Amino acid sequence: MKHIIGFCLIVLVNTMSFSQAKEGTLLANWKVDSLVGSSQYDNIYNEVWGLSVNGHEYGVIGSTAGIHFINVDDPKNPVEDFFVQGASYGPHIIHRDFHDYKGYLYAVSDEDIGTIKASLQIIDISELPDTVKLVYQDDEHIRKAHNIFIDTSQARLYSFANKGGDDQYAPLRAYDISNPLDPVQLGEFRFGIDGVSVGHYHDGFIRDHIAYLNAGFDGLVIVDLTDPENPEVLSQLQGTDYPESGYNHSGWLSDDGQYYFMGDETWGTAMKVFDVSDPRNIVLSNTFDAGNDSEFSIAHNQIVYCNYLFTSYYYDGLQVYNISDPTTPERVLYYPTSTLSPRQNYEGAWGIYPFLPSGNILVSDMQNGLFVIENFDNYCASSSTDNEASINNQLHIVPNPSTGIFTIKSDQLIHEIRIYGISGNLVFKIDDVNNFQSEVSLENNGVYFAEILGDTTRSIQKIIVQN
C-alpha cells in the first residue's frame, strides 16, 4: 500500500482570490466575568455548538465550569437559560467538545484531575426551551477525550484521543449510538499506512464510514471504517509530504465529497485544500490564509456549509471563504473576536457553528465568550442551477419548518429526491418518483437540504425539522 500526494507546482503560489472581504455584523456577545480561566492558557471558554429545538435556537458553549445553553432567539439579547456542570470542572479544564443526535447533546472533556473523571455526558435537549436534563454521566467508555464526531446517518459516535474507563488509551474509538443512551463500542483504531502505529488522532471528519483523520505530526489518514473491527487504510499524507505542514489539527469535507479543507495548528502556516475525489490518492489543490502575513496567524477549526468554509482563527477571529470553486477559496467575511496582540500562544477564537436556521453564525472566543454574527447575504438560501430552468417558483415544501413529515410538490414532474444533512451525508433518497408530489419523513431535528431533480431541472431547497 502506498501513501501518495500529487501537486502542481503552479498552485503552490497561493491563488486565493483577494477580492475585498467585509467585516461581519456583530449582533451580540455573551460572557460571564466571574468564571475562572484555565491555569495553562487562561482560557475560560472553549468549543461552541448550536441547537434548533422546538422552534428555538440555542448556542452551546463550554467553559472551565461546564456547559452553557444560551438562547439566541433574539440574537441581539442572548440569555443563558440553562447550565450543566461538567463532570470535571475547574482551572485544569482547557477543552470541551459537543455534538447532538436524536434530541441529545453529547459532551466530553480532555482533562480530569485525580479521581474526578471527565466522563461522557449526555444531556436530553428535547424539551427546550423548558428544560435540559443530564441523563447520562459515565466513564465506562470515555474517561476523557479530545474531540467527538457523530456520523448521524450511521448512528455512530467517534471519540478522538480517547482514554477509556479502563484507563487504556486509543487514538480513535467508534461507538454505536442507535440507542442514544446506551453506547456500544464497535472497535478502536490506532494505525496509519502499512500498519504503522499512529500515536494520536486529534480530530476527524467521518461521512458514511469514510474517515478523514487529522493525526498531528503524522499528517492526514483516510480510512474506511465500514467494519470498525477491520478498518482499511486508504491513504496517508505524511506530515512532511505537503508545504507549510505542521500539527495537522482538523478539517471538513466539501458537500460533494471531492475536497478536504484542512488546517495545521502551527503559527504562520496556511490552510490547505486537497482533492480527495480518489481517497487513495490525495492531491494538494491550494493553500490559503486569513489575508495577513503575521507570523503568529494560526487556524483552529473549520466547517463547510453551503459552498462556504467557516474557520476560527485564534487571533484573526471568524474567517469565511466562498468555495464555489473549491480550488480557489475567496475570503469574503471576517470578524475579529479578540483584541489580544498576536504571539506564539493559543488565544482568541476557538470554534464556529453556522448551521442555525436563522443563518446567524456562532463563534466562541477563549477569553471573550460567545459571539453572534449576523447572517450575511443570505448565504445559505435555496438555489437552482443557472444553466437549467428554475423550478423554485413552482416548487413547494409544506409544511416547512415541519415536525419531520412534509410533502414536496411541484408543477413539473419530479424524478429524484435526495436529502442531505448538514455534514453532507445522504439521509433520504427516492430514485423513481415520477410524480408531481412526494411525502417525506425525517426523524431527527435539524437543517437539511433537498436536491430535487426534474427532466431538465435541479433545485436545492432548505428544510427545517423541529420535533
WOQUIKA-V913268 format. One line per field, one symbol per residue. phi: phi as a letter, one per 40 degrees, with the letter a starting at -180 (. if undefined). burial: + if it has 24 or more other C-alpha atoms within 12 Angstrom, else -. Layout:
# WOQUIKA-V913268
phi=???
burial=???
This chain:
# WOQUIKA-V913268
phi=.bbbbbacdccccdbdcbcccbcccccabbabccccccccbgccbacbbbbbbfgbbbbbbcaccibbbbcbdcccbcbccabbccdbahcccbbbababafgbbcbbbcbbafccccgcbbbcbcbdccabbcbaaabdbbcaacababcccbfbbbbbfcbcccgccadabbbcbdcdbbcbcbibaabbcfgccbcabcaabbbfgcbbbcbgccgbbbbcbdbccbcbccaabccccacfcacccaaaccdcgcbbcbbccbdgbccbbbcbdbccacbcbabaacgabccbcacbbbabafgbbbbcbdccgcbbbcbdbccbdbcbaaaccbbccdacabahcbbbabccdcgcbcbbbcbbgcbbbcdbffcbccabcccbccbdcbbbbbcacbchbabcbacbccbbbbbbcccgccbaabcbcfacaacbbbcccibbbcbbbbdbbabbbcbbbbc
burial=--+++-+------++++------++++++++---++++---++++++++++++++++++++++++++++++++-+--+++-+++++++++++++++++++++++++++++++----++++++++++-++--+++-+++++++++++++++++++++++++++++----+++++++++--++-+-+++++++++----+-++++++++++++++++++++++++++--+--+++++++++--+++++++++++++++++++++++++++++++++++--+++++++++++++----++++++++++++++++++++++++++++--+++++++++++++---+---+++++++++++++++++++++++++++++++--++-+++-----+++--++++-+++++++++++-+++++++++++++++++++--+--+++-+-+++++++++++++--+++++++++++
